[in-house]
Amino acid sequence: MRPRVLGLAALAAFALPACTSVELAPPVVRIRTGPAAERPLRRVVALPSTCGSLTQIPIETEDPAQPRWETRVTCPANAMAAIDHAIRATLAYRGFHIIDSEQVNAVTARRREIMERRGFLEITTTVTVGALFADATPFEQYDILRELGAEGVLTTRISIGAGLGRSQRRTVTVQLRLLATDGTLAWARRCELEVADFLVATDERAIERGARCVVEGTYPR
C-alpha cells in the first residue's frame, strides 16, 4: 500500500502545475494622464471605435490533419458597435455629455459641401459621400468641434493580438483616449485581457469585458 500512496502523491505534484499553467493572467489596467488632465472636459465627441486584429485562419490543404494557417486582419463588427454603445452609455450616466459621431459626420458633410462650393466658380452639383470627421483637415476638425460646442474628443482603440500555441492564447486590449479640442491629451486608459480558445472564449466577449474594465472609475472633472 505504501508505494501506491507515494505514486498518487507524485501524480498530484505533477498535476498541480499542469492546472495552474492553463490559468489566464488577470486583467491589467494602465492609466496615463496628460497636460489637459485638469481641464473640465464634459461635452465630448465620441468617435467610432477602431480595431486591429491578427487572427490566424486555417486554410484547407491536401492533408486535413496539417492545415496551413494564414494571418488576417479582422475584427467583429457587431462587437465594435456594442462596445461603442456601452462606453457612451456608461460615460453619459456618469456625467459626460456625449455627442454622437453621426451628428459630427453630418456637420462635417455639410461644411465640406459649403467649402467645395466656395472653391469653384461654376458648379452644377456637389456630392458629399462618406464625408467623415476623420477625412477633414485638422483646421476643419477644430472648426467643427467648436461649432458643436465640444470640449474634447474620445477615441476607442481595440487590439486583438495573434494567438500563440495550440490554445491560441492571445491578448485583447481596449484603449480609451480623451483629447482636448486642441489635440492635448487629457488621459488614456487601457485594459489588457488574456483569452484562449481552450476556455471557449471569443473575441467578442473579451472586447465586451475590456469595455467594462477600461471605463471603470472614469468620471468627468
N, C-alpha and C positions, 0 to 999 in steps of 0.2 A: 504493500500500500504506500509506503514512504516514497519510492521512486515515482509513483504516479502523481503524488501531490507536488513534488518538485517539478514534474513536467508541466502540470497545469499552471503553476506559478510562473514558469519561464514563458509559457504561451501568453499569459496575461501581460507579462512585461513587454513582449513584442507587440501585442495588440494595442496597448495604450498609445504608443507613439503613432501607430497607423491611424487611429481615430482622430487624434489631435491634428495630424498633418493635413486632414481634409477640411479643417475649420477655416472659415474666411476671416480676413482681418476686419476689425470693426471700422465703421465709417470715420473718416478723418476730415475735420473742418479746418480750413485755413482762412484767415481774415487779414486783409491789408487795407490800411487807410491812407488817404492822400491829402493834398493841400486843401481840398474843398470839403473835408470831413465835418468841419464846424459850421458850414453854411446850412441854412434852413431849406432843404430841398424836399418839398412836399408834392408839388404839382409836377408829375413825372410822365414823360412819354415812354411807353413800354413797346419796344420794337420786337418783331417776331424772333423767336429763338433760332439759332443756327446750330448745326450739328455736323460733326465729323466722325466717321467710324471706319475702323479697319477690321472688317469681318471676313473670315475665311469661309468660302462656299465650296462644297465638294463638286468636282467636275467628273462626269462619267468617263470611265476608262474601259479597256478591254477586260481588265481584271477587277470585278466589283469589290474584291477584298482589299484592293490597294487603290483607292480613289486619289485623284490629284486635286490638290486644294488651290484655289485661286483667291487672292485677296481683293476685295472690292470695297469701295467707299459707299456705304449705305446707312440710312437712319430711318427708323419707323416714323412715318409722318403723323400717324394718329397719336403716338406718344408725345410728339413735339407740340401738337395742338393742345393736348391735355395739360402739358406742363405750363404752357403759356397761360391757360385759363386758371390753373391752380395758383400759380405765383401771383398773377394780377389780383385774383380774388382775395388772397391772403394779405397782400400788401394794402389793398383798399380797406379791408377790415381793420387793419392796424393803424390807419390814419393817413396813408398816402392817397393823393388824388391822381388816379391813373388815367392817362389819356391813351386810348386805344390806337394801335398802329394804323388801323383802317382810316381813322379820321386824319392822321398825319399824311397818309398816302393821297387822300382826297384833296387836301390842301396843296400837297406837292404837285399833283397833276394840274390843278387849276393855275398855280403860279407858273408852272412850266409852259402851259399854253399861252399865258399872257406874255411871258418873256419871249417866246418864239414869235408871236405876232409882232412884237416890237422890233425884233431883229430883222424882219424882211419888209420891204416896201410894198410888195404885191403878193398877197396870199389869198387863195380861194378857200382852202380848208386846212385845219390843223388837227391832227390826230395824236392824242397822247395815250399810248397803250403801254401799260406796265410802268408808269411813272412812279417809282418808289422813292421813299425818303433817302435810301442808300444811293440812289442814282444821282441825287443832287450834289452840287459842289458844296464845300464847307461854308461858303458865304450864303448860298441859298438855304442850307440847313439851318444856319443861325437865324436867318430871317423868318423861316417857317416856325421855328421854336418860339421866337419872340412873338409872332402873330398868334400862336396858340397859348401864350402866357405860360409856357413851360419853364420850370426851373432846373430840370435835369433830364437825363436820358438813361433808361435802364436797358441793358442788353443781357441776353441769356445765351450761354455757350455750352453745348453738350458735346462730350468727347467719349467715344467708346473705343477702348484700346484693343489691340489684336489679342486673340485667345492664345494661350500657351498650353502645351501638353494635351493629353487625351481629354482632360476635363474642360479644356478651353477656358481656363481661369483668366479673367480679364478685369480691367479697372474701368468703371463708368464714372465720369466726372461731370458735375453740373456746376457752372460758374455764373454768378450774378455780378454785374459791374454797373455802378451808378456814377455817371459823369455829370458835372455841371454843364450848362449850355455852352460854355466857352471851351469845353473839352478837358477841364481839370478833373482829376479823379477825386471822388468823394470816398468810395470804398469799393472793394472787391471781395466777394465771399465765394469760397469754393468747397464743395463737398465731394470726396472721393470714396467710392464704394467698390468692393471686390465682389465679383459674381463668378459663377461657374456652372456649367451645364449639368454636373452631377447632382446638383440640388434643384434641378428643373427650374432654374432661374431664367427669366427672359430679360432682354434689354429694356423692354417697355416697363416692366415692374421696377427694374433698377433705376430707370430715369424718374419714375414717379417717387420712389424713395429718396432719390437725390434732391428732387424739388422740395420735398418736405424738410429734408435735412438742411439745405442751403439757406432756406428762408427763415429758419427758426431763429428767433431773437432779433429780427430785423424790424426796426421802428424808425419813423422819421424824426428828425430833430425838431 
